[in-house]
């Protein structure tokens, strides 16, 4: 049986070849105007590295001073998207991704999102876009046991979700490409922490309108870039999630875009979508940044034995700080939910 270290060794030559000429080809030209409103009043909000996988590269988030839209600038190219997503949610990153996405707290959060729709719809068919490993449909099925759930994603996780029975059918590909073939087929389309990953959020909203039957519901949950935590924690605020997050939209912008796409907003929720993890995640990211790096194929060579030992000791020694920060998150959670510290919002909109 191949060990993780042996598997990483087989991947290293390919990664090193990808990086031989640097990271420049992973980015599109810098944009001089806001992709949301067209204003040229841009200001750099954040400059950071990849704090999660520690792949090479520097990433910038600009804020539009006119509409408040936040976006990665320069944005990842198609080659960049492939490179930075590779082994993040699948491949050597699969075990870690499944552990985080399938955690009990996430499952409870998913069920609450489904419960919020119980009084509005009795869906026959439901499409979860960006479903990953299918944990949201699995939780939603407890609320809507008679509903048929389809899951759509680009990664291999969606096929595992179908194999595990979390969804009834796996659809793999781009939503904007697949939506026309599914026109009018769904009573509900959900997008939970998906829209911020897409190159063109407005196109995704149009695709949702296409896939929904008249009167169907679209549920969207996204991070709120105007959260007070985003200012307080800076680059260590987890929802910046560079380089995967391409767009972060203030609620007012997304509401307006939904109207333009032919939807009527039914409800806006800020309290329940908040997940009390900001401080703990910031501490964990900072500790990871300070530790010797782990073994990964995008690094030119494996870490030394000494570096491995130091990393293990640092992780063990830093755990109490993460636990203490999480306790603060939980204690402050009720306040955060009712104030500008809420880190996410959820919109429910009806197709016209």
C-alpha positions in Angstrom: 0.0 0.0 0.0 1.4 3.4 -1.0 2.1 5.8 1.9 1.1 9.4 1.8 4.8 10.4 1.6 5.3 8.1 -1.3 2.2 9.4 -3.1 3.4 13.0 -2.6 6.8 12.0 -4.0 5.1 10.8 -7.2 3.3 14.1 -7.5 6.3 16.4 -6.9 7.8 16.3 -10.4 4.6 17.5 -12.0 4.1 20.3 -9.6 7.8 21.4 -9.9 7.3 21.4 -13.7 4.2 23.6 -13.3 6.2 26.1 -11.2 9.4 26.1 -13.2 8.5 29.3 -14.9 7.0 31.0 -11.8 3.4 31.8 -11.0 2.8 34.6 -13.5 0.8 32.5 -15.9 -1.7 31.6 -13.1 -3.1 35.1 -13.2 -5.1 37.2 -15.7 -4.1 40.8 -16.3 -5.0 43.2 -13.5 -8.4 44.8 -13.8 -8.6 48.6 -13.7 -12.4 48.8 -13.1 -14.8 47.0 -10.7 -16.3 43.9 -12.3 -19.5 44.5 -10.5 -20.3 48.2 -11.2 -17.6 49.3 -13.6 -16.1 52.0 -11.3 -12.4 52.8 -11.5 -12.3 53.8 -7.8 -10.4 50.8 -6.5 -8.4 50.4 -3.3 -6.3 47.4 -2.2 -8.0 45.8 0.8 -5.7 42.8 1.4 -2.5 41.3 0.2 -1.7 37.7 1.4 -0.2 34.4 0.6 -1.9 31.0 0.5 -2.4 30.4 4.2 -4.2 27.1 3.9 -2.2 24.9 1.4 0.9 27.2 1.4 1.2 27.0 -2.4 3.4 29.7 -3.8 2.0 33.0 -4.9 0.8 36.4 -3.7 -2.9 37.3 -3.9 -4.6 40.7 -3.7 -8.2 41.6 -2.8 -9.3 45.0 -4.1 -12.4 46.9 -2.8 -14.5 49.1 -5.0 -15.1 52.4 -3.2 -18.2 53.0 -5.2 -20.2 49.8 -4.6 -18.2 48.0 -2.0 -17.6 44.9 -4.1 -14.5 42.9 -3.1 -12.6 40.9 -5.7 -9.3 39.1 -6.4 -7.2 41.4 -8.6 -5.4 40.1 -10.6 -7.7 37.1 -10.8 -6.7 33.6 -11.3 -6.6 32.4 -14.9 -8.0 29.0 -15.9 -4.5 27.5 -15.4 -4.4 29.2 -12.0 -7.7 27.8 -10.9 -6.7 24.3 -11.9 -3.3 24.6 -10.1 -4.7 26.1 -6.8 -7.7 23.8 -6.6 -5.7 20.7 -7.4 -5.3 18.5 -4.2 -7.3 21.0 -2.1 -10.7 19.3 -1.9 -9.8 16.0 -3.5 -6.6 14.1 -4.1 -4.2 14.4 -1.2 -6.5 17.1 0.3 -9.6 14.9 0.3 -9.3 13.5 3.8 -8.9 16.9 5.4 -11.7 18.4 3.3 -14.1 15.7 4.2 -13.3 16.0 7.8 -14.0 19.8 7.8 -17.1 19.7 5.6 -18.6 16.8 7.4 -18.0 18.0 11.0 -21.0 17.9 13.3 -21.2 21.7 13.5 -21.4 22.0 9.7 -24.1 19.3 9.6 -26.2 21.2 12.2 -25.7 24.4 10.2 -26.8 22.7 7.0 -29.9 21.3 8.7 -30.8 24.8 10.0 -30.5 26.2 6.5 -33.0 23.5 5.2 -35.3 24.0 8.2 -35.6 27.7 7.3 -37.4 26.7 4.1 -39.8 24.1 5.5 -42.8 26.5 5.7 -42.2 27.9 2.1 -41.8 24.9 -0.1 -42.4 21.1 -0.5 -39.9 20.4 -3.2 -40.0 17.5 -5.5 -36.5 18.1 -7.0 -33.7 20.1 -5.4 -30.3 21.0 -7.0 -27.4 21.8 -4.7 -24.7 23.7 -6.6 -21.2 23.4 -5.4 -22.2 20.4 -3.3 -18.7 19.1 -2.6 -19.1 15.8 -0.8 -22.9 16.2 -0.5 -23.2 17.0 3.2 -25.8 19.7 2.7 -28.2 17.5 0.8 -27.7 14.8 3.3 -28.8 17.2 6.1 -31.6 18.7 4.0 -33.0 15.2 3.4 -33.8 14.9 7.1 -36.1 17.9 6.7 -37.4 16.9 3.2 -37.3 13.1 3.1 -39.5 12.8 0.0 -37.3 15.2 -2.1 -35.0 14.0 -4.8 -31.6 15.7 -4.4 -29.1 16.3 -7.2 -25.6 17.6 -6.5 -23.4 19.6 -8.9 -19.7 20.2 -8.6 -16.5 20.2 -10.7 -14.5 18.0 -8.3 -14.6 14.3 -7.8 -16.3 14.8 -4.4 -19.7 14.8 -6.1 -19.2 11.3 -7.4 -18.3 10.1 -3.8 -21.5 11.9 -2.6 -23.6 9.8 -4.9 -21.8 6.6 -4.0 -22.4 7.3 -0.3 -26.1 8.0 -0.9 -26.0 11.6 0.1 -27.4 12.7 -3.2 -29.6 10.9 -5.7 -27.7 12.0 -8.8 -24.2 13.5 -9.3 -23.7 16.2 -12.0 -20.1 17.1 -12.7 -19.2 20.2 -14.5 -19.8 24.0 -14.7 -23.3 25.1 -13.7 -23.4 27.8 -16.4 -22.8 25.1 -19.0 -25.2 22.5 -17.5 -28.1 24.7 -16.6 -29.7 24.9 -20.2 -30.0 21.1 -20.3 -31.8 21.2 -16.9 -34.1 24.2 -17.7 -37.1 24.4 -15.4 -36.5 21.1 -13.7 -36.0 22.2 -10.0 -38.2 23.5 -7.3 -35.1 24.6 -5.2 -31.5 25.5 -6.1 -29.1 26.0 -3.3 -25.6 27.6 -3.3 -23.9 27.5 0.1 -20.5 29.1 0.1 -20.2 28.5 -3.6 -20.9 31.9 -5.4 -17.7 33.5 -4.0 -15.6 30.8 -5.8 -17.0 31.6 -9.3 -15.5 33.9 -11.9 -18.8 35.5 -12.8 -21.4 35.4 -10.0 -24.1 37.1 -12.1 -23.8 34.4 -14.7 -24.4 31.8 -11.9 -27.6 33.6 -10.9 -28.9 33.5 -14.5 -28.0 29.8 -14.6 -30.1 29.3 -11.4 -33.0 31.1 -13.0 -32.8 28.8 -16.0 -32.7 25.6 -13.9 -35.6 26.6 -11.6 -39.2 26.1 -12.4 -41.4 29.3 -12.3 -41.9 30.2 -8.7 -38.9 28.1 -7.6 -36.6 29.2 -4.7 -32.9 30.0 -4.7 -31.1 29.8 -1.4 -27.6 31.5 -1.3 -25.2 31.7 1.6 -21.9 33.6 1.3 -19.3 35.3 3.5 -19.9 39.0 4.4 -16.9 41.1 3.5 -18.3 43.9 5.6 -18.1 41.8 8.7 -16.3 43.6 11.5 -14.1 40.5 11.8 -12.8 41.1 8.3 -11.3 44.4 9.5 -10.2 43.3 12.9 -8.4 40.1 11.8 -7.0 41.3 8.4 -5.4 38.6 6.3 -6.1 36.0 9.1 -9.8 36.2 8.6 -10.7 32.8 7.2 -13.4 33.8 4.7 -10.9 35.7 2.6 -9.8 32.2 1.7 -7.2 33.1 -0.8 -6.7 32.1 -3.6 -10.0 30.2 -3.9 -12.4 33.1 -3.2 -12.7 35.4 -6.3 -15.6 37.6 -5.3 -17.0 38.7 -2.0 -20.2 40.6 -2.3 -22.0 42.9 0.2 -25.6 41.9 0.8 -27.0 45.0 -1.0 -25.1 44.2 -4.2 -26.3 40.6 -4.3 -29.9 41.6 -3.6 -29.7 44.0 -6.6 -28.1 41.4 -8.8 -30.9 38.9 -7.9 -33.5 41.5 -9.0 -31.7 42.0 -12.2 -31.7 38.3 -12.8 -35.4 38.0 -12.4 -35.7 37.0 -8.7 -37.7 38.6 -5.9 -35.8 38.4 -2.5 -38.0 36.7 0.1 -35.8 36.8 3.1 -32.4 37.9 4.3 -30.9 36.2 7.3 -27.7 37.1 9.1 -27.9 35.5 12.6 -28.1 31.8 11.8 -25.5 31.8 8.9 -22.8 33.1 11.3 -20.4 30.4 12.3 -18.5 31.1 15.5 -15.0 30.2 14.3 -13.3 33.5 13.4 -10.9 33.8 16.3 -10.0 30.1 16.4 -9.4 30.0 12.7 -7.2 33.1 12.8 -5.1 31.6 15.6 -4.8 28.4 13.7 -3.8 30.1 10.4 -1.2 32.2 12.2 0.3 29.2 13.9 0.4 27.3 10.6 2.1 30.2 9.0 4.9 30.2 11.7 5.4 26.5 11.7 7.9 24.7 9.5 6.0 23.6 6.4 4.4 20.2 6.0 5.3 17.8 3.2 3.5 18.7 0.0 4.4 18.2 -3.7 4.4 21.9 -4.5 7.4 22.3 -2.3 10.7 21.4 -4.0 11.7 18.8 -1.4 10.3 17.1 1.7 10.9 18.8 5.1 13.8 17.5 7.1 13.3 15.2 10.1 14.0 18.1 12.4 11.4 20.3 10.7 8.8 17.6 11.0 9.5 17.2 14.7 9.4 21.0 15.3 6.1 21.2 13.4 4.6 18.4 15.4 5.6 20.0 18.7 4.3 23.4 17.5 0.9 21.9 16.6 0.6 20.2 20.0 1.8 23.3 21.8 -0.5 25.7 19.9 -3.6 23.6 20.4 -4.5 25.2 23.8 -4.4 28.6 22.1 -6.8 27.5 19.4 -9.2 25.9 21.9 -9.1 29.1 24.0 -9.9 31.2 20.9 -12.8 28.9 20.0 -14.2 29.3 23.5 -14.1 33.0 22.9 -15.9 32.5 19.6 -18.6 30.5 21.3 -19.0 33.0 24.1 -19.2 36.0 21.8 -21.3 34.2 19.2 -24.7 35.4 20.4 -23.4 39.0 20.2 -21.7 38.5 16.8 -24.9 37.1 15.3 -26.8 40.3 16.2 -24.2 42.8 15.2 -21.8 43.7 12.4 -19.5 40.8 13.5 -21.7 38.3 11.8 -19.5 36.7 9.2 -22.1 35.5 6.6 -25.5 36.1 5.3 -28.2 34.0 3.6 -30.6 35.1 0.9 -33.8 33.4 -0.2 -35.2 34.5 -3.5 -38.1 33.4 -5.7 -37.9 33.0 -9.4 -40.3 35.2 -11.3 
